[in-house]
Amino acid sequence: MWALRKRPSQLKKEDNALLKRLFEHSPLLKEAYQYPYQLTKLFDVNITRQVAARRMRRWVNRVQSCGLTCFDKFIKTLANYSQLLQ
């Protein structure tokens, strides 16, 4: 569980090996693991509000089109409270 909670940059060799085994059994888990860090990257760069909004909308579209439902509540909350997605 802890390996899944760490940022990819914080993973140790053992963590990477564990995740590799997990992801071999569940490619969907691998995909779900990657989405939060893709979104986090948006906040790690200096971009304009318009560029951030466009990238967030793209991220939401990718998540919604992949078939994962674990982000649905987050996306709904984001849409309710974020002017970026309007």
N, CA and C atoms as a LAMMPS dump frame, in Angstrom:
ITEM: TIMESTEP
0
ITEM: NUMBER OF ATOMS
258
ITEM: BOX BOUNDS ff ff ff
-5.0000000000000000e+02 5.0000000000000000e+02
-5.0000000000000000e+02 5.0000000000000000e+02
-5.0000000000000000e+02 5.0000000000000000e+02
ITEM: ATOMS id mol type element x y z
1 1 1 N 0.823 -1.19 0
2 1 2 C 0 0 0
3 1 3 C 0.875 1.265 0
4 2 1 N 1.942 1.271 0.789
5 2 2 C 2.756 2.482 0.908
6 2 3 C 3.439 2.829 -0.401
7 3 1 N 3.829 1.833 -1.15
8 3 2 C 4.482 2.108 -2.427
9 3 3 C 3.534 2.847 -3.366
10 4 1 N 2.255 2.56 -3.284
11 4 2 C 1.271 3.237 -4.13
12 4 3 C 1.045 4.683 -3.708
13 5 1 N 1.354 4.992 -2.46
14 5 2 C 1.125 6.347 -1.952
15 5 3 C 2.305 7.277 -2.179
16 6 1 N 3.437 6.737 -2.519
17 6 2 C 4.625 7.564 -2.717
18 6 3 C 4.645 8.148 -4.123
19 7 1 N 5.234 9.316 -4.218
20 7 2 C 5.463 9.884 -5.553
21 7 3 C 6.495 9.011 -6.265
22 8 1 N 6.385 8.893 -7.575
23 8 2 C 7.358 8.076 -8.308
24 8 3 C 8.812 8.478 -8.019
25 9 1 N 9.059 9.751 -7.811
26 9 2 C 10.424 10.213 -7.55
27 9 3 C 10.938 9.784 -6.175
28 10 1 N 10.032 9.363 -5.29
29 10 2 C 10.409 8.963 -3.931
30 10 3 C 10.513 7.455 -3.753
31 11 1 N 10.258 6.72 -4.815
32 11 2 C 10.274 5.265 -4.717
33 11 3 C 11.691 4.725 -4.595
34 12 1 N 11.823 3.713 -3.746
35 12 2 C 13.086 3.007 -3.611
36 12 3 C 13.079 1.838 -4.586
37 13 1 N 14.213 1.211 -4.712
38 13 2 C 14.358 0.082 -5.631
39 13 3 C 13.328 -1.012 -5.316
40 14 1 N 13.153 -1.304 -4.019
41 14 2 C 12.195 -2.341 -3.616
42 14 3 C 10.759 -1.942 -3.965
43 15 1 N 10.465 -0.65 -3.804
44 15 2 C 9.129 -0.15 -4.141
45 15 3 C 8.847 -0.327 -5.625
46 16 1 N 9.818 0.013 -6.444
47 16 2 C 9.66 -0.137 -7.895
48 16 3 C 9.429 -1.591 -8.278
49 17 1 N 10.157 -2.494 -7.639
50 17 2 C 9.997 -3.919 -7.93
51 17 3 C 8.596 -4.394 -7.536
52 18 1 N 8.127 -3.942 -6.384
53 18 2 C 6.788 -4.309 -5.923
54 18 3 C 5.719 -3.78 -6.87
55 19 1 N 5.848 -2.518 -7.24
56 19 2 C 4.862 -1.925 -8.152
57 19 3 C 4.881 -2.613 -9.504
58 20 1 N 6.046 -2.967 -9.968
59 20 2 C 6.141 -3.657 -11.258
60 20 3 C 5.347 -4.961 -11.219
61 21 1 N 5.485 -5.702 -10.123
62 21 2 C 4.73 -6.962 -9.989
63 21 3 C 3.221 -6.693 -9.91
64 22 1 N 2.843 -5.683 -9.147
65 22 2 C 1.42 -5.336 -9.04
66 22 3 C 0.843 -4.94 -10.394
67 23 1 N 1.575 -4.098 -11.101
68 23 2 C 1.086 -3.585 -12.379
69 23 3 C 1.017 -4.667 -13.45
70 24 1 N 1.852 -5.705 -13.327
71 24 2 C 1.767 -6.819 -14.275
72 24 3 C 0.441 -7.548 -14.118
73 25 1 N -0.064 -7.596 -12.89
74 25 2 C -1.338 -8.266 -12.62
75 25 3 C -2.539 -7.354 -12.853
76 26 1 N -2.309 -6.055 -12.813
77 26 2 C -3.418 -5.117 -12.984
78 26 3 C -2.968 -3.873 -13.751
79 27 1 N -3.003 -3.935 -15.074
80 27 2 C -2.647 -2.755 -15.871
81 27 3 C -3.526 -1.538 -15.558
82 28 1 N -4.771 -1.79 -15.167
83 28 2 C -5.666 -0.688 -14.816
84 28 3 C -5.187 0.028 -13.552
85 29 1 N -4.626 -0.714 -12.621
86 29 2 C -4.05 -0.105 -11.424
87 29 3 C -2.876 0.793 -11.796
88 30 1 N -2.089 0.354 -12.744
89 30 2 C -0.956 1.171 -13.206
90 30 3 C -1.462 2.484 -13.788
91 31 1 N -2.494 2.388 -14.582
92 31 2 C -3.058 3.596 -15.178
93 31 3 C -3.612 4.533 -14.09
94 32 1 N -4.332 3.96 -13.132
95 32 2 C -4.891 4.76 -12.04
96 32 3 C -3.79 5.389 -11.204
97 33 1 N -2.687 4.712 -11.027
98 33 2 C -1.55 5.219 -10.25
99 33 3 C -0.925 6.447 -10.914
100 34 1 N -0.919 6.473 -12.22
101 34 2 C -0.252 7.542 -12.953
102 34 3 C -1.057 8.839 -13.027
103 35 1 N -2.361 8.752 -13.012
104 35 2 C -3.186 9.953 -13.188
105 35 3 C -2.99 11.033 -12.121
106 36 1 N -2.951 10.715 -10.843
107 36 2 C -2.761 11.789 -9.851
108 36 3 C -1.449 12.552 -10.04
109 37 1 N -0.409 11.847 -10.432
110 37 2 C 0.885 12.505 -10.604
111 37 3 C 0.923 13.357 -11.871
112 38 1 N 0.161 12.963 -12.874
113 38 2 C 0.034 13.805 -14.053
114 38 3 C -0.64 15.12 -13.687
115 39 1 N -1.664 15.039 -12.864
116 39 2 C -2.364 16.252 -12.434
117 39 3 C -1.468 17.11 -11.549
118 40 1 N -0.74 16.481 -10.648
119 40 2 C 0.159 17.214 -9.749
120 40 3 C 1.201 18.012 -10.527
121 41 1 N 1.652 17.472 -11.632
122 41 2 C 2.652 18.171 -12.45
123 41 3 C 2.156 19.542 -12.907
124 42 1 N 0.856 19.68 -13.081
125 42 2 C 0.296 20.968 -13.495
126 42 3 C 0.612 22.065 -12.491
127 43 1 N 0.691 21.689 -11.231
128 43 2 C 0.925 22.67 -10.175
129 43 3 C 2.411 22.88 -9.892
130 44 1 N 3.238 22.092 -10.541
131 44 2 C 4.682 22.196 -10.337
132 44 3 C 5.368 23.069 -11.381
133 45 1 N 4.593 23.618 -12.303
134 45 2 C 5.168 24.461 -13.356
135 45 3 C 4.518 25.837 -13.334
136 46 1 N 5.22 26.792 -13.851
137 46 2 C 4.73 28.16 -13.906
138 46 3 C 4.056 28.374 -15.264
139 47 1 N 2.721 28.273 -15.261
140 47 2 C 1.957 28.444 -16.498
141 47 3 C 0.808 29.408 -16.23
142 48 1 N 0.238 29.91 -17.299
143 48 2 C -0.878 30.846 -17.159
144 48 3 C -2.147 30.085 -16.742
145 49 1 N -3.096 30.826 -16.271
146 49 2 C -4.376 30.257 -15.865
147 49 3 C -5.063 29.559 -17.05
148 50 1 N -4.967 30.16 -18.21
149 50 2 C -5.607 29.586 -19.401
150 50 3 C -4.957 28.25 -19.786
151 51 1 N -3.64 28.197 -19.728
152 51 2 C -2.934 26.956 -20.058
153 51 3 C -3.263 25.892 -19.021
154 52 1 N -3.294 26.282 -17.747
155 52 2 C -3.64 25.335 -16.68
156 52 3 C -5.048 24.784 -16.886
157 53 1 N -5.99 25.646 -17.23
158 53 2 C -7.371 25.212 -17.457
159 53 3 C -7.446 24.231 -18.615
160 54 1 N -6.752 24.531 -19.684
161 54 2 C -6.747 23.644 -20.851
162 54 3 C -6.152 22.279 -20.489
163 55 1 N -5.068 22.284 -19.743
164 55 2 C -4.424 21.024 -19.353
165 55 3 C -5.285 20.231 -18.372
166 56 1 N -5.958 20.93 -17.479
167 56 2 C -6.848 20.235 -16.538
168 56 3 C -8.023 19.604 -17.278
169 57 1 N -8.578 20.326 -18.23
170 57 2 C -9.679 19.759 -19.016
171 57 3 C -9.222 18.529 -19.783
172 58 1 N -8.019 18.582 -20.347
173 58 2 C -7.471 17.416 -21.057
174 58 3 C -7.29 16.235 -20.11
175 59 1 N -6.789 16.528 -18.899
176 59 2 C -6.59 15.471 -17.908
177 59 3 C -7.932 14.83 -17.552
178 60 1 N -8.928 15.654 -17.295
179 60 2 C -10.266 15.146 -16.963
180 60 3 C -10.798 14.3 -18.112
181 61 1 N -10.648 14.755 -19.334
182 61 2 C -11.134 13.993 -20.492
183 61 3 C -10.435 12.641 -20.613
184 62 1 N -9.121 12.621 -20.385
185 62 2 C -8.375 11.358 -20.447
186 62 3 C -8.863 10.386 -19.377
187 63 1 N -9.031 10.889 -18.162
188 63 2 C -9.483 10.031 -17.062
189 63 3 C -10.885 9.493 -17.351
190 64 1 N -11.769 10.337 -17.802
191 64 2 C -13.143 9.909 -18.062
192 64 3 C -13.226 8.932 -19.231
193 65 1 N -12.358 9.076 -20.202
194 65 2 C -12.429 8.197 -21.371
195 65 3 C -11.739 6.853 -21.157
196 66 1 N -10.945 6.72 -20.102
197 66 2 C -10.208 5.467 -19.894
198 66 3 C -11.063 4.4 -19.216
199 67 1 N -12.193 4.78 -18.654
200 67 2 C -13.061 3.794 -18.034
201 67 3 C -12.9 3.656 -16.53
202 68 1 N -11.945 4.352 -15.944
203 68 2 C -11.773 4.326 -14.493
204 68 3 C -12.863 5.159 -13.837
205 69 1 N -13.405 4.67 -12.753
206 69 2 C -14.434 5.43 -12.044
207 69 3 C -13.938 5.943 -10.691
208 70 1 N -12.738 5.574 -10.305
209 70 2 C -12.232 5.949 -8.977
210 70 3 C -11.984 7.453 -8.84
211 71 1 N -11.953 8.186 -9.942
212 71 2 C -11.731 9.626 -9.901
213 71 3 C -13.018 10.43 -10.09
214 72 1 N -14.133 9.75 -10.237
215 72 2 C -15.401 10.434 -10.54
216 72 3 C -15.783 11.485 -9.497
217 73 1 N -15.693 11.137 -8.212
218 73 2 C -16.071 12.095 -7.164
219 73 3 C -15.129 13.291 -7.16
220 74 1 N -13.841 13.028 -7.358
221 74 2 C -12.866 14.113 -7.4
222 74 3 C -13.162 15.046 -8.567
223 75 1 N -13.434 14.471 -9.727
224 75 2 C -13.713 15.28 -10.914
225 75 3 C -14.995 16.09 -10.717
226 76 1 N -15.996 15.493 -10.093
227 76 2 C -17.241 16.221 -9.826
228 76 3 C -16.977 17.398 -8.884
229 77 1 N -16.211 17.159 -7.83
230 77 2 C -15.865 18.23 -6.894
231 77 3 C -15.054 19.307 -7.594
232 78 1 N -14.111 18.897 -8.402
233 78 2 C -13.29 19.841 -9.155
234 78 3 C -14.162 20.706 -10.055
235 79 1 N -15.101 20.094 -10.73
236 79 2 C -15.996 20.835 -11.625
237 79 3 C -16.899 21.793 -10.837
238 80 1 N -17.325 21.369 -9.665
239 80 2 C -18.211 22.214 -8.852
240 80 3 C -17.509 23.444 -8.301
241 81 1 N -16.243 23.319 -7.973
242 81 2 C -15.542 24.39 -7.278
243 81 3 C -14.467 25.086 -8.103
244 82 1 N -14.236 24.613 -9.293
245 82 2 C -13.157 25.194 -10.09
246 82 3 C -13.692 25.974 -11.276
247 83 1 N -13.279 27.2 -11.358
248 83 2 C -13.624 28.015 -12.519
249 83 3 C -12.77 27.615 -13.714
250 84 1 N -11.678 26.883 -13.451
251 84 2 C -10.789 26.474 -14.538
252 84 3 C -11.457 25.524 -15.519
253 85 1 N -12.405 24.751 -15.042
254 85 2 C -13.053 23.77 -15.908
255 85 3 C -14.308 24.316 -16.587
256 86 1 N -14.665 25.539 -16.279
257 86 2 C -15.863 26.158 -16.843
258 86 3 C -15.605 26.588 -18.272
